[in-house]
């Protein structure tokens, strides 16, 4: 290793520690800016950018040294850069200064976001939902352990549409209720007719008659 300024030398263990902490997708680099053509004096996980000890300072590093905008800046965090093969990096550069406040080095962290973006795409894909109401006209699918629960829930939903006990509904309202329930598959459940008959205050034979009439009238029935 070339002879380093004592302040830079103190950062060498940090390069290794950060790399072990942040993992193999994170490159950690220490630059000695006194020799821009061979500025890299310590590097871990160099496979991220393909660099080694002795590699030069980047064009952005040269810009940071020359631009007055960064005269009193301590670090630039979380900016995006790209590798030569197009991978996106999340990068941070820390300015290392001597006692006089002059920049003598950079500590750089370059995180390869390839895996992170793959996870993001996976999560977005599996959190993409179709609207059940648009597909089937119902807001949600109910998961019950007993058929009685399904019957009761269907009845409660229909009661909310009329705003009053079903036994006090008019015939047209009852026909509309039956049509809605029929569309939901209510009458495929055992005991459905008997339960509805009790709620309507009619016999099950009347419910069957209403069901035939509702199916015959089709879309002309409205609540």
Helices and strands as residue ranges (DSSP letters): H 6-9, H 12-22, E 26-32, G 33-38, E 40-44, G 46-48, H 59-66, G 68-70, E 75-82, E 88-97, E 103-112, H 114-126, H 132-136, H 147-162, G 166-168, H 171-183, G 186-188, H 192-200, H 204-217, G 218-220
